């Protein structure tokens, strides 16, 4: 089927075509996807960025879309224009979402019909942010949410993927696929940029001694001492490190 582009700020991707099934991931505004099949009010989709397959509720899609900007804030409030005023709504676009520009007025960009965001919340679509710590720290204290990939809630593998997604560089969605994708590093001690994998969990060293991850037991994105984290996960979940890999820039 033809490519489509998602036309809503965010939606859950479910493992089955049922709201009672697990939320396995999320899809953001402007993401390219293929609709594999349609049944009742559900689409079975495959995302273009990471080839993720799942089910979303039926949404109106954009048929053509060429983004020129992307969101560089955790969330960018959407405004409605009424006469000469921009009125805030309770909706947002989220970090990394791509947009195309329909119109510009003062410091506002129209990205969809009477949907505006502040220009200062965006960067050019080809902007590269190589400072991974800057991106991960944006999400500090965001709540842990299985399947989540925004500041409204994020899981451990999505936190790592977010850095690559913002830079439009492929990286798998789930930790079981990330561990296969990443090359093993032989290590004697940890260093900045080391991605540490356990069964079902992943995080990254932001220094030789500090580690950031979306950690279920703490219910948020948190920075912890690296060695303490390793001992804690071994003690509470009986999990050993499976692989250490080095985050590489592009």
C-alpha positions in Angstrom: 0.0 0.0 0.0 1.0 3.6 -0.4 2.8 5.6 2.2 0.8 7.8 4.5 1.8 10.4 7.2 0.3 10.5 10.6 -1.9 13.6 11.1 -2.4 13.7 14.9 0.0 14.8 17.7 0.4 11.3 19.2 -1.4 7.9 19.2 -0.8 4.6 20.9 0.3 1.6 18.8 -1.3 -1.6 20.2 -0.1 -5.2 19.9 -3.6 -6.2 18.8 -6.6 -4.4 17.4 -8.1 -3.9 20.8 -7.9 -1.1 23.4 -7.5 -3.8 26.1 -4.3 -5.1 24.4 -0.8 -3.9 25.3 0.5 -0.6 24.1 3.7 -1.5 22.5 4.8 1.9 21.2 3.5 5.3 20.0 3.4 7.2 16.7 4.0 11.0 16.4 2.8 13.7 14.1 4.2 13.5 10.6 5.6 10.0 10.9 5.7 8.0 7.7 3.8 4.7 7.7 2.2 2.1 5.6 -1.3 0.8 6.2 -1.0 -2.9 5.9 -4.7 -3.7 6.4 -8.0 -2.2 7.6 -10.6 -3.8 9.9 -13.5 -2.0 11.5 -12.0 1.1 13.2 -8.4 -0.2 13.2 -5.4 0.1 10.9 -2.6 -2.4 11.0 0.5 -0.3 10.2 4.2 -0.5 9.6 6.2 2.6 10.5 8.9 3.7 8.0 11.5 4.9 10.5 11.9 1.7 12.5 9.7 -0.9 10.6 7.5 -1.2 13.7 4.3 -3.2 13.2 1.2 -2.8 15.3 -2.4 -1.5 15.4 -3.7 2.1 15.7 -7.2 3.4 15.8 -8.5 4.7 12.5 -7.2 8.3 11.9 -7.2 10.7 9.0 -3.8 10.6 7.3 -1.8 13.1 5.3 -1.2 11.8 1.8 1.8 13.9 1.1 4.1 15.5 3.5 7.6 17.1 3.3 8.8 18.3 6.7 11.1 21.2 6.9 11.2 21.7 10.7 11.2 19.4 13.8 10.3 20.0 17.4 13.2 20.7 19.7 11.3 21.0 23.0 9.8 18.2 25.1 6.4 19.5 24.0 5.3 22.4 21.9 1.9 23.9 22.6 -0.5 24.1 19.6 -2.4 27.4 19.1 -5.5 28.3 17.2 -5.6 31.7 15.4 -8.7 33.8 16.0 -8.7 37.2 14.2 -5.3 38.5 15.2 -4.8 36.5 18.4 -3.2 33.1 18.9 -5.1 31.2 21.5 -3.5 28.2 23.4 -5.1 24.8 23.2 -4.5 21.8 25.4 -2.8 19.9 22.6 1.0 19.6 21.9 3.5 18.3 19.4 6.2 16.3 21.0 10.0 16.2 20.8 11.3 15.1 17.4 8.0 15.5 15.5 8.5 16.8 11.9 6.3 19.5 10.5 5.9 21.3 7.2 5.2 25.1 7.1 1.9 26.3 5.7 2.2 29.9 6.9 4.2 32.2 9.2 2.9 35.1 11.2 5.2 36.8 13.7 6.8 34.1 15.9 4.2 31.5 14.9 4.3 28.7 12.3 1.1 27.1 10.9 1.8 23.4 10.3 -1.8 22.3 9.7 -5.1 24.0 9.1 -5.3 26.6 11.8 -2.8 24.7 14.0 0.1 26.9 15.0 3.2 26.4 17.1 6.0 28.8 18.2 8.9 29.1 15.8 11.4 29.0 18.6 10.2 25.5 19.5 11.7 24.1 16.3 14.9 23.4 14.5 15.5 22.7 10.8 14.7 19.2 9.8 18.3 18.5 8.9 19.6 19.8 12.2 21.9 17.3 14.0 22.2 17.3 17.8 25.3 15.3 18.6 25.2 16.0 22.3 23.2 12.9 23.4 23.4 14.0 27.1 21.6 17.2 26.3 18.7 15.2 24.7 18.5 12.5 27.4 18.5 15.1 30.2 15.5 16.8 28.6 13.6 13.8 29.7 14.8 13.7 33.3 11.9 13.0 35.7 9.5 12.1 32.8 7.3 9.3 34.1 8.1 5.7 33.1 5.4 4.3 30.7 5.6 1.0 28.9 5.3 1.7 25.2 5.7 5.5 25.7 8.1 7.7 23.7 7.4 11.3 24.9 7.6 13.4 28.0 4.1 12.2 28.8 5.7 8.8 29.5 8.6 6.9 28.1 10.1 3.4 28.4 13.8 2.5 28.6 14.3 1.5 24.9 12.4 4.5 23.6 14.6 6.9 25.7 17.7 5.5 23.8 15.9 5.5 20.5 14.8 9.2 20.9 18.3 10.5 20.3 18.6 8.6 17.0 15.0 9.4 15.9 15.6 13.2 16.4 18.6 12.9 14.2 16.8 10.8 11.7 19.2 7.9 12.0 17.8 4.4 12.2 17.8 2.6 15.6 15.4 -0.2 16.6 12.5 0.4 18.9 12.7 -2.5 21.4 15.6 -3.4 23.6 15.6 -7.0 22.3 16.3 -5.7 18.8 18.6 -2.9 20.0 20.9 -5.4 21.6 21.2 -7.4 18.4 21.8 -4.2 16.4 24.5 -2.8 18.6 28.1 -3.9 18.4 29.7 -5.4 21.6 32.3 -3.3 23.4 35.1 -5.0 25.3 35.3 -3.0 28.5 37.2 -2.9 31.8 35.5 0.2 33.1 32.5 2.2 31.9 32.8 5.5 30.1 30.5 8.2 28.7 28.3 6.9 25.9 28.3 3.2 27.0 24.9 1.6 26.4 24.3 -1.1 28.9 21.8 -3.9 28.1 20.1 -6.4 30.4 17.3 -8.7 29.5 14.4 -6.3 28.9 16.2 -3.2 30.1 18.7 -0.6 28.7 20.2 2.7 29.7 23.3 4.8 28.9 26.3 6.2 30.8 26.5 9.9 30.8 29.9 9.8 32.5 32.2 7.2 33.9 30.1 7.0 37.0 26.6 8.2 36.1 23.9 6.3 34.3 20.5 7.6 32.9 17.6 5.3 32.2 13.8 5.1 32.2 13.5 2.9 35.3 10.3 1.1 36.0 10.8 0.6 39.8 11.4 4.4 40.2 8.6 5.2 37.8 10.6 7.9 36.0 13.7 8.8 34.0 16.5 9.0 36.5 20.2 9.5 36.8 21.9 6.9 39.2 25.4 5.9 40.0 26.4 3.2 37.4 27.8 0.6 39.7 25.0 1.0 42.2 22.5 0.5 39.4 24.2 -2.7 38.2 24.2 -4.1 41.7 20.5 -3.0 42.3 19.3 -4.6 39.1 21.2 -7.8 40.0 19.7 -7.8 43.5 16.1 -6.9 42.7 15.6 -8.6 39.3 18.4 -11.1 39.3 19.7 -9.8 35.9 23.2 -9.7 34.7 24.6 -7.4 32.0 24.2 -9.0 28.6 26.1 -6.5 26.5 27.8 -3.1 26.6 27.9 -1.1 23.4 29.3 2.3 22.5 26.9 5.0 21.3 28.4 6.3 18.1 27.7 9.7 16.6 27.1 10.2 12.9 
